[in-house]
Amino acid sequence: MKKQRSLAIRLFWGFLVVLILALLAFVSAETDAFVASLGGVHVGPVVFAVLLAILVAVQIARRAAHFTPLGRRIIRVGGRIGAFVFYFILALAIARLLALALPDHPQALYLAALFAALAATGIGILRAQTELVTVHYDLTLCADGAPYKLVLASDLHLGSCVDIRALGRIARAINAENPDMVILAGDIFNDGRVDECEDPDAFADIFRALHAPDGIFAVVGNHDPLATDALMRDFFERAGITLLFNDIYQHPRFDLLGRNDLFHIALPRPALREIHREDPARPLIVIDHNPAGIPEAVGAGADLVLCGHTHRGQFFPLNLFTRLASPKDGFYGHATIGQTHIVVSAGAGYFWMPLRLGSSNEIVSITLRV
């Protein structure tokens, strides 16, 4: 099973590389045709070479043995350029279709695509870097239970793009809710590296300053290091974060169970029913980064499942495809299946491309009756 999944992942990345190269060639060809129509030289090969060089530079920076200020800047700038190229490709494709009806205006269509891409990118970047909303839910796990407040933050993606200022903004929003407990539902780090954070100690200090009397609990996501990673475990200790790795924290009023991520196939992910609970009658809250684990949690009798991962698609039109690819009731928001409440967060940060269109950065404040 692990070999099949590993092969599928390699095939996916191979397909993605070919697709990216084809899309870069498309942009280069369209730009070449536009410049040539103005009487200029052919710039297609130059445009392709520049875009490819940026892509390669970002990959080198991501995989460097040690992150440097220059490497972080390359990743940030590359994300912004990648965001623009994404929308430019989309706008050029629409312009191509419009050219069937307006064949005499290729230059105007190219310029319209250019300005549309610039506008979408600018708005998306502004929203990703300044907007943070708090979503509220009131959920009853026990009819005669007393109020208890959780704050859920998933998909922070701390590192080169979501920096210490962004984490400070997230922390202030969390503290404003006066939670009893804070839950971090995976993808705390951006790309599997704690050292992508420019000053990990400063990041840890912000977590430690959160006002959560019953503690901060976390699970890993697919973008985090493995749960056994020494640097991450050291960071969590300094930050006052308790990592739940296929185990249970017994709160006086409920059991809190955290799962290993589905994509971390190098480490075990036992079936929920195999994880021992001293009293199965107690309310069970499951933290599982990937909503694909929701059906199993429902089958195991969980009262509440907390997830992230989807980013609510993060930006248009990716949000449309993400919705289609997500399990039922596992794309975004609150749902119930039988007696199980499900909450999937859009995430407090973003991955690489700083875009939020059709979704917002968010934290989730949940008032439980438990």
FENSUL-V38422 format. One line per field, one symbol per residue. ss: DSSP state (@ for helix, = for strand, . for the rest). phi: phi as a letter, one per 40 degrees, with the letter a starting at -180 (. if undefined). burial: # if it has 24 or more other ideal C-beta (glycine too) atoms within 12 Angstrom, else .. A space follows every 50 residues. Layout:
ss: ???
phi: ???
burial: ???
This chain:
ss: .@@@@@@@@@@@@@@@@@@@@@@@@@@@@@@@@@@@@......@@@@@@@ @@@@@@@@@@@@......@@@@@@@@@@@@@@@@@@@@@@@@@@@@@@.. .....@@@@@@@@@@@@@@@@@@@@@@@@@..========......==== ===....=...=.@@@@@@@@@@@@@....=====...=....@@@...@ @@@@@@@@.......====..........@@@@@@@@@@.===...==== =..=====.............@@@.........====...@@@@@@@@@. ...====...@@@.=..@@@@@@@@.......=====..=====...... ......=....========.
phi: .cccccccccccccccccccccccccccccccccccccgcccbdcccccc ccccccccccccbccbcbdccccccccccccdcccdcccccccccccccc cbccbccccccccccccccccccccdcccbcabbcbbbbbcbdbcccabb bbbbfcfciccccccccccccccccccfccabbbcgfcbcagbcccccbd cccccccccccbdchbbbbcbccccdcccccccccccccgbccbbfabbc cdbabbbbbccdccccbcbcddccccbcbcccdbbbbadcccccdccccc gccabbbbgcgfggaccdcccccccccdgbcagbabbgcccbbbccgcba bfccbbbgabcabbbbccba
burial: ...................#..##.######.##.........#..##.. ##.##.##..##....#...##.###################.###.... .....#..##.###.##..##.###.###.##.##.#.#.#......### ##############.######.###.#.####################.# ..##.##..#.#.##############.#..#..##..###########. #.############....#..#..#.#....#################.# ################.##..##..##.#######.#..########### ##################.#
